[in-house]
Amino acid sequence: MFGAQLSHNIGVCLTDQKNYPAAIRELRAALDIRRTLLSPNDRRIVKNLWVLAQVYHDWQRYDRAIDVLQEARRLMITDTQSSWEEQIDVYSLLGRCHFQQQQLSKAQAYFETAQKVVFTDPQAVWESTNGRKRALWADLLRLTADVSHARYQSDAQLVHLQRAHEAYRQALELYRSARRQLRGTASNRSWLEQNYRHFDQAINNTLALARLQSPLPHWDEAFRWAEQCRALALRDAFQESQAEYFAQLPADLLQREHHLQSQLAKTEEAIFLAEEASAPDSVLLPLRAQLFDEQMALDSLIRHFEVTYPTYHQLKYDPPPLDLGQLQGQLSQDQALLQYFVGEDQLVVFLIRPHDFQVYQYPLDFPLADWVGEWRRAIHDFAADQEREKAREQYDRLALLLYKKLLAPLAPQLPERLIIVADGVLAYLPFEALLTAAPAYSGRFRQYDFLLRRHSISYAFSSTSWSQQRGHRPNAAEESGVLAVAPSFGSEEVSWSERAEGLGALRFNRQEAEGLVARWGGKLLLGEDASETQFKKHAGRYAILHLATHAKANDRVGDFSYLAFGQATDSLDNATLYARELYALPLRADLVVLSACETGIGELQKGEGVISLARGFSYAGAQSILTTLWRVSDDKAYRLMTDFYEALSQGQDKATALRNCKLNYLSNCRDREAHPFYWAAFVGMGNMAALNLGVPRPWWRGWGLGGLLVLGVMGLGWFSNRP
């Protein structure tokens, strides 16, 4: 038997390497040994057959896979000890093989057989605490829906589309209910990676129904599904804050809940690392058993909350879906919210206005990710004098193409002020720098028809997060002033090329911070006192946080994007604040200004978005963040930020203030300096309402808020010196 297991393991490894012929030889060798030594219907033979069939399926040898699976099925019929999991494996793979061959009726029959044989009582499965069984049932429902949708595409019979819709609805509800135990950021991201495609398929099916029936109910459902798979970690953070504030849960239960959630996250991380290191079962099995026990303990506690503390349970674990009417009520008459959903082969845009809701669906028949990447490179290359003419032409072409694909069909419906919920690679794109018409004279950037000239644009991580931030906010900051942070990084100036890798001296961040605190009031952290420890200690008390420091984006592991702080002599402080650490930092800030480069970019994760420093501050509770999408020019940044703060002092909302300062810049600069590199990197995220400091100031401190703010950011223009 050792030889059989060895051949089996080698076959699995060869499958991972996509060496299918060699994998099949090893798996058949293992099967021959087991047939010689075991009874004909032994479960290990059935398992061997299923793995062999899976290899044939992956190799697209579907007829061979079906033959092997039929043999496994005959053995299961004579083996009354076969488990429900083994039956699901065999029947679902049979269905998938027939599906790939477009034998849709047979595929659907096998998927439905798997459900009927294994789940004789659907209600019991809904109520079951067996997460594995619920997940498998959800997968079968989703596969059944896929087949029904394919049958509709084949014969255009409405009944197939309706059956697909109902199956998708049940499957997504099962996926959603299973997610309620996943409160950690890593768990949420894993869930999104696994299930994003299912939401994509369900949305596509629902929009097909909308074209044939009354559209509004189906549009509303598609929007809710699109919103369910966006920014889950941010949503959970807000729900947790609301629940703990309103429900008055006993401290010991709250502590137990936090402990279980923390342990779950640690165990999941341990399993992930062990699997990455190809750890043996002797390591993985105890970890998986531990994870199961922790999940059951948390589920038991959640059920206790449901019975004993129903308010807390509903707020945190079963909140009502986003109310479209409430969202519309939060929009002013000159506002619209645009939410994008980027699927595998479709681009969906939800256009929400105070008294109107529309959905646009387009085929994703162009290389969106490539266009966005090339557009950003063209901006960088122009500023760096790398084939400038080519970079200019590339920018002109792609800025117009992206506008035509993303916004032109909607243009007649759009009011002046837009809130954009981007998806996928669109999160790297400042929409205001797109072109609404081809330039009359290429290179005369002051005359370009930037989208900025037509619209005031701000951004949100999701519609839910924007609505939540606009709604009731229970925790106001204790201090209405600013916490200004300005570490020191040495005495030597560094070149442009050296900044990309090092933390060179900052010439103006100290003056910047001193000016802000002198004029606004608050607390100043300078030099060695501007440490990570001191920032964490005081950050939760202030309405405005201003960090004049270095930053570094990490586009591979976004949680490890960081802000740099000072490090005191003989201190254990590591002087680096990673985005992941912000998740546990409770903030009450109305505005966070990240006076550093690349604070709005990082790792792109499907559904959850760009994992960046800006996102980390939003997760921690900041209402709005002014962030950057690339490095910017010193003096241009100074001019923009001076005007931005002046506009804020006049009571303008943050989005309008940012737009006006950009327009003012374009009106007063030279043609070359009107290139988007110099002004489009600045974007506003979150609740962009006007600043409300909440505490009246003495007349001698409020006589000219604009002047105070302008003086307070005298060094802000030089933050491009910070990587």
N, C-alpha and C positions, 0 to 999 in steps of 0.2 A: 504493500500500500504506500510505502514511502516513495517508491518510484512513480506511482500514479500521481501523488501530490506534487512531486517535483516537476513532472511533465506539465501538470495542470498550471502550476505557478509560472513556469517558463512560457507557456502559451499565453497567459494573461499579460506578461511583460512584453512579449512580441506583438500582441495586439495593441498595446499602448504605443509601440513604435510603428504601428501600421504595417508591419510585416505579416500580412494576413496568411499567405500560403504556409509559412513556417509555423505560425501560431496554430493553424488547423492541424498540421502534422503532430505537434506536441499534444494538443487536446485530444486527438483521436488515439494517440498512444496511451494517454491516461485512461481514456474510455475503454480501450481493449483490456488493460490490466484490471480495471474495476469489474468489467463483465466476467472476467475469468474468476475473480476472487469473491464477488458479491452475488447476492440473489438478484434475479432479473429486474425486479421492480424496486431495488434499493434506492432510497432518496438521493444518495450521492451520485448515482447514475443519472437520475433526472436532472440534478444540478449541473453535472458535466455536459449533458445534452443542451441545456439552456445556454450555458456559456458558449458552447460550440455554435449554436444557432445565432447568438449575438454577434459572433465574429463574422459569420456569413452575412448577416444583416449589414454590419458596418462595411463589409467588402462589396455590398450591393449585389450579392448572390442570393436573391430573395427566394427563388425556388428551392435551393438547397437548404436554406434556413427553415422554410416551411416543412420540408420533409423531416428534418431533425426534430422540429417542434411537435409534429404529429406523433412521432415515436414517443417523445416525452409525455404527450397527452395521454396516449394509450397506457403507458406505465402508471400515470397518476390515477387513472380510472380504476385500475386493479389494486392501487395502494391507498387504503383508507386512511393512512397516517400522513398523507401529504398535507402540508400546511397551506393556509390561505394565502400566504405570501408567495409560495411556489406556484400556486394556481394563477395568481395575478401575473406573475412573471411570464408564464407560458402563454396565457391567453392574450395578454396585452402585446407581447412580441409577435404573436400570430397576427393580431390586428394591424400592427405597424407594418409588417411585411406586406400584407395585402393592400394596405393603404399606399405604400410606395409603388405598388404595381397598378394603382388606380382601380383596384377591385373593391370599390367603396362599400357595396352591400355586405360583402364578406367581412371586411374590416369592421364595419359597424356592428355586425352580429357578434364578433368575438369580443369587442369592447363591452357590449351589453351583457354578454354571457359572463364575463369576468365580474361585472357588478352583481348580477343576479345570483351567481354561485356563491360568491364570497360575502356579499352584503345582502343577506336575506331580509334584514330589517333596517332600512335606511335611517329611520328615526334613532335607532340605537347607535348608529355610527355618528350621527350629529351630536348626540349626547355623550359619546365615548370620550374618555380621557386618553385613549390610545392615539397619540399624535401620529404614529406611523400609519395606522389604519386610515385615519382621516386624510393624510397626505396622499396615500395611494388612491383612495376613492376620488379625491380631487383631480389627480392625474388622469384617471379613467374618464371622468366627466369631461375633462378638457379634450382628451383624445376623441371622445364621442362627438363633441362639438366641432372639432376640426374636420372630422369626416362628414358631418351633416352640412357644414359650410361648403365643403368641396362638392358634395352632391348638388347643392343649390347652384354652384357655379357651372355644374355639368348640365343640369336639366331645367334650371330656373324655376323650380317649384318652391313656392313660398313656404310650404310646410317644413322643408328642410332648413330654411333660414331661421324659422321660428324655433325649431327643435335645437338648433345650434345655440340660439340666444339663451334659451332656458338652461341648457347644459353649461354654457359659459357662466351664466349668472350664479348657478349653484357652486361651480368650481371656484369662482373668485370669492364667494362668501366663505367657503371652506379655507381657502388660502388666507383670507383676512382674519378669520377666527383663530387660525393656527399662529398668526403673527403676534397675537396679543401677549404672548410670553416673551417676545423678543424686544427687550427694552434697551439693549446695548447698541452702540453705533455699528460695531462690526457685524452683529447679528442682523440688523436691519439691512445693511449693504449686501450681505450674503443672500438674504431673502429677495431683495430686489433683483440681483443678478440672476437668480434662478427663475423668477416669475415675471420679469418684465415682458418677455415675449408673449406670455399668456394674456396679459393685459392688452398688448398690441393686437393680437388676434381677436379678442373680445370687442375691442373698440371698432375694428374694421367690420366685424359682423353687425354690430349695432348700427353703425352708420349706413350699412347696406339696407337694413330694415327702415331706417329713417327716410331713405329715398323712395320707399314703396308705401309707407304708412305715414301717419301724422308725425312730422319730424321732431317737434319739441320734446316730447317725453324721451325719445331715444337720444337726442342730442344731450339732454340733461344727464342721462345715464352714462353716456360716453364720457362726458366731462367729469363725472364723479369717479369713474374708473381711472381716467387719466390722473386725477388728483390723488387717488389712493396709492399710486406708486411713485409719488414725488416727495422728496425731502422728509422721509419718515422720521429720521432722527431729530430734526428740528421740531416736527409736530409733537413727538413724544415729549420733548423737553418742555414745550409750552403746556401741554396737557398735565404733566407732572406738577409744574409750578401752580397751575390753576387748582388742581385737585388738592394739593397740600394746603393751599391757602384757604379754600372754601370749606373743605370737608371736616377739618378738625380731627384728623385721625390720631389715635393714641400714639405716643412717641415710640413705645416698644414695638408696636406692629409696623410702624413706618421704618424703624431701624431694621427689623427682620426682613421686610420687603427689599430694602436697599441692599442688605447683605446677600440675600438670595440672588438678586439681579447681578450683583458684582461677582459672585461665585460662578454664576452661569457664564458670564462673559469670560472669566479667567479659564474656565474649563473648556469652552469653545476654542479659545485661543490656543490652549495646550493641545487640543486635538488637531487643530489646523497645523501647528508646528510639527507635531508628530507625523502627520500624514505627509507633509512636505519633505520630512527627513526619511520617509519610507520606513517608519518604525514598525517593529513586529507586532503581532496581535497581543503578545504578552504586555505590551505597553498600551495599545489602543483600546483593548477590550475593557480594562478597568476604568479608563477615562470615559468611555461611552456609557458604562454602567453608572458612573458618578454623575454624568450629565443627565441621564434619565432620572435618577433619584432627585436631582436638583430641580428638574423641570416639573416633576410630580409634586414636589414640596411647594414650588411657587404656584402651580395650578390649584393646589388645595387652599393656599392662602388667598388666592384670587376669588375662589368660590366662597370663602368665608367673608371676604369683603362684599361680595354680591348680595349675601343674605343679611349681614350685620351692618355694613356701612354702604348702602346702595348709592348714596350720593358720590362718594369717593370712587366707587367702582365704575359708575357711569362716566364721570369726568375723565378718569384716567384710562380705563380699559375698554369702554364701549361708548365713546362719544358719538353724538349724532353726526351724520355726514355733513359736509359743508353745504350750507343753505345758500342756494344760488340767489334767492331773493334778498337775503341778508347781505351777500356780497355786492349785489347791484345797489343796495341802499347805501353802501359805504362809498360809492363812486359819485363824484360830482358830475354835473351836466356836461362839462367839457373834458371828462375823463373816459378812458376805456382801458380794460385789461385784456391783454393778448397773451394767451397761454399756448405754447407750442408743445406738440408731442411728436417726437421723431421715432418712427417705427422702423422695421426692417425694410419695408418697401413703400411706406407712406409717410407723408407729412401732414399732420392735422393741426389746424389753428382754431382755437376757441376764442371768439370775439365777444366780450362781455361789456355791455354799456348799461347805463342806469335803467333803461326801459326796453332793452333789446338784447337778444342772445342769438348768435349765429355760429355755425361750424363750417369750416372750409377744409376740404380733404383733397390732397394732391399726390400724384405718384412721385415717389422719391427716385426719379429717373435721371438724377444728376449727382455728381460726386461731392456731396455737401461737406464732408469732413476735409476732403482735399482742398476745396475752394477756400474754406475758412483758414486752413493752415497756410496756404499759399498767400492769401490776403494779408495775414499777420506777418509773414516773412517779408512781403513786399514793403510793408510799413517800416520794419526794422532795417531792411537793406537800404532804403532811401535815406534814413537818418544816419546810417553808418557809412554812407558814400560807397556802397558796394553795388556796382552796376546801376547807378542811380536812374538812368533813363529807362532801363528795363524794369526796374522796380516801380517807377511811376506808371508805366504802361500797364503793368500787372495789376497795380492797385486800381487804376481807372476801370479796367475791364471787369475785375471781380466785384468791385463795389457796386457796379451797376447790375451785374448778373445776380448777385445775392439779393439786391433790392427787388428785382423783378420776380424772383422765386419766392421770397419771404413776405413781401409787403405790397407789391404793386396791385395784385388782385383785390386787396382789401382797402386800398387807398381812399376810394370815395366814401367809405364808411367810417373813417377814422377821425376822431376829434383831435384837438390840439395836444392834449396831455395823454401820454401813454404810459401804462405800467406793463412791462414785459416780463413774463415768466418764461425764460429760455429753457431749452432742453438739449441734452447732449452737447455737441461741440458749439452750439449757439451760445453757450454760456461764456465762451471766449470772445464774443463778438460785441463791440460797442455799436449798436444799431445806428446811432446818430451820425456815424461816419460813413454810412452807405450813401450812394448817389442816386438821386431820383431822376436824373437825366445825364446823358453823356456830356462831358465838358465841351464847351465851344472852343476853348483854347487849352489844350492839355498842359498842365504845369502851372497855370494861373489859379492857384488853389483858392484865393480869396473870392473867385467868381464861381466856384463849384457849387452845384445844387446839393449840398449835404442835407440829409434828412433832418439834421438839427435845425435847419431853417424853417421847417414845417411843424416840428413837434418838440415838446418837452418830454424827455424820456427818463424814466427810472426803472429799477429792476427789483424783482422779488424772487425768492427761492421757490415759492409755490403760492397758489392762490390762498390756500389755507393759512400759511404763515403771514401773508400780507393782511388778511382779514383779522387774524388774531392780534396782530400788532396794532391794527387800527381800532380794535375793540377795547374792552375794559382792561385796564392795566392795574393790578392790585398793589404792586410794590413800586412806589416812587423813591427816587434817590434821596438820601439824607442830606446831601450837600448839592446846592445848585451850581456850584462853581466847576472848575476844571481840574482834573488830575493830569498834570503835564509831566512827561517822562523824557529825559534827555541824557542818555548815558554818554560816557567818553570812551573813545576807541583808539587813543594814541595821538601822536603829534605830527605824523608825517602824512602829507597829501599823497594820494595815489592816482594813477592814470585811469582813463576810462576803461581800458582793457583789464587792468588789475582789479577794478571794482567787482567784476563778475564773480571772482572767487574769494576775495578777502573782505575784511571789515576795516576799511581805512578810516582815517580821522574825519570827523564831521565838523565843519567850520562854523555852522550857524544854528545847530540844533539847540545849543544852550540859550542863545538869545531868543530863539523862537519860544522855548518853554517859559523863560523868565518873563517875556512880554505878555504871554497869555495869562499867567497867574497874577502878575501885577495889575492887569486891567480887569480880569474877570473875577479874581478871587479863587481860592482853592488851595491845592497843595502842589509843591514843586519837588520833583525828584531828579537830582542832577548827579552826574559822575558816578562814583561808587554807590551813592545812595539810590541811584536809579537801577536797582537790582530787581531780579525776578521776584524775590521774596517780598520786597517792599511794594512792588506793584500789586501782587496778589493780595497783600494785606489791606490795601486802601482802595482797590479798583471798584469794589462793590458799593462804595458810598457816594460816588460822584455821578452827576448828570452828564458830564462831558469828559471823555477820555481822549487825550492827545498824545500819541506816541511818536516822538521824533527820533528815529533810530534806524538801524539796519534791519532788513528782512530778507528772507530767502524762500522762494517757492520751491516745492518738491512735486514735480509732475508725475513721479512714479509712485510715491506713497504720500498722498496729500496730508495725512495726519502729522507728517514730519516736516511740513513747512514751518518756519520759525521766525520769531522776532528775537533780536539780540538785546541783551541788557548789560548793565555794568556788573562788574564782579569785584567785591570788596576783598582786601587782603585777608588771607587765611579763612576765606569763606567757603562753605561747602555748596553754595549756590552755583548751579551750572551755567548761569548767565544766558540761558537759552529757553525761551518759552515756545513749546511746540503747539501746533493747532489742537492736537489731541488733549492737551492739558486744559484748554479753554472750556472743554465740555463740563468740567467740574468746578468752574469758576462762576459763581452767581453774580450777575451784573444788573444794574438798574439804569444804565446809561441811555440818555435820549439820543446822543450822537457819539460815535467813535470815529476819530480821524486817524487813519493809519498813515502817518507821514513817513512812508517807506515805499520801496518799489515792489511790484509783483505781489501785492497783498490780496488781490482778488483772483489769482490763478493758482492752479495746483493740479492734483490728480483728478481726472474725470471718471466718475463712477456712474454707471447706468442707473437712471432713476433718481439716485440721491443727489447727483449734481457734481459740481467742482468742489473738492475737499480742499478748502483754502483757509487762510487766516481770517478773511472776512466772514466766511461761513462759521468758523469757530466762535467769533465774537457774537454773531447772531444767535447761535445755539446757547451761548452763555447768558443771553437776555438783552443784548443791545438792541434798541429800537431801530437804529439806522446806522449805516457804516458808509463812510466815504473811502473808497478804495481805488486801487490802480491795476490796470491790466498789462502794463509793461513799464519799462524804465522811461523817464521823462526828462526833458531838458530843464536845466537849472532855472534860468531867468524866466522861461515861459511858465513854469509851475508857480513861481512867485507871483507873477501877474494874475494868473487865473485864480489862485487862492485868495489873493487880496480882494479881488472883485467878488468872489464867492462869499466871503465873510461880510463884506460891505452889504451885499444883497440880503443876507440873513438878518443883519441888524435892522433892515427896513421892514422886517416882518414877512418877507417872501418865504414860501415853502422851499424846502431844500432842493427839490427837483427844478423848480423855476429859477432859483438862485444859481444853480450850476449851469443851466442852459444860458441864462443871461450873461454870465461871466464868460462863457465860451463865445457867444455871439459878439460881445464887446471886444474880445481878443481878436476875432477874425476881422473886425472892422478897423483895427488899429495896428495890424502887423504887416510885414512884407509878404509878398506872394509865397516865397519858399517857406516861411515860418507858419503859413496857414495850412501846411500839410498836417493830416490827422495825427501824426506821431507826436506833435507838440501839444495837442489839446484833448484828444479823444480817449486817452488812457484813463481819465478820471470818470468814475461812475458811482452813482448813489444806489444803495441797496436798502430795502426795507421800508419802514414808515417814513416817508419823506415830507411829512407835515412840517409846518414852521416850528422853530424851536420854542419850547415852553419850559422855561426854567423853574417856574412854579413859585419862586420866592421873590417878592418885590425887592428891588435894589435901591439904596440911597440915591438921591438925585445926582450926587457927585460921581457915582459909579455908572449911572445909566444915561448921562447926558448925550453921549454919542456912541451907541453900541457899535456902530459901524467903524468909527475911528478906533475904538478900543480893540476891536477884532483885527482890524488891519494892522495895527501896531503889534498886536499879539502874535501874528504869524509872519513876522518879518523874515524869518529864516525858512519858512515852509517851501519857498521856491527852490531851495537847493536840495530837496530830499532825493533828487535823482543821484546824488553822490552816495546814496546808501543802496547797496545791492539788495 
